[in-house]
Amino acid sequence: METEITVTGRALLFLDVDGTLLPFAGGGRQMDDDANPLLAGLDPEHGRRLAALPCDLVWATTWMAEANEVLAPRLGLPQLPVVDWLDEDDDDGRLHWKTRHLAEWAAGRSFVWVDDEITDVDRTWVAAHHSASALLYRVDRLRGLTDADYSAIAEWLLKDGPAA
């Protein structure tokens, strides 16, 4: 199921899940969900913090539609648009497999991409191939999103992103 995005003129925020909202070292609050042990690291406070950012949130994760089914309710978020991944690999293997598709999906809009696998190769490619401003923000996969990460993303959105 693909949720349509409303064009607002605000920047997009492409959000990965594993290593970003679900840190690999755990550390979140327990959600009383024995059915999926991965959710033990999910801090429900992320929902409020993400919703407060001046941008349009988009799931950019291999969870795809499950992000709306499983994570959004636990975070108190509405159903968000979901990037559907193409079955394509990068030619040389250095560019992240999400990079080209996210730039195309943004369709000229400014965007933030929050992920734990971003490299300088991705940043260089986006700078050369995407006409609007973009922040490719790498999160420490062991800790996930932190206060410092939210501050840096919010600062960029207010300074470099389109008007909120």
Number of C-alpha atoms within 10 A of each C-alpha: 10 12 13 11 13 8 10 10 14 17 27 25 26 24 20 23 21 20 22 23 27 23 25 16 12 20 15 18 13 15 15 10 10 10 7 10 11 14 22 18 22 24 21 20 13 18 18 12 13 18 15 10 19 19 25 22 23 20 23 23 20 15 17 19 20 14 20 21 12 13 20 17 14 17 19 14 17 12 19 18 22 25 22 17 14 9 6 9 11 12 8 7 8 11 19 16 17 20 19 16 16 20 21 12 14 18 13 12 20 23 28 24 23 23 25 20 16 18 15 12 13 19 16 12 14 20 15 9 11 19 13 18 18 24 19 22 18 19 21 17 19 16 18 26 22 14 8 9 16 15 12 12 21 19 13 16 26 15 10 16 25 19 12 13
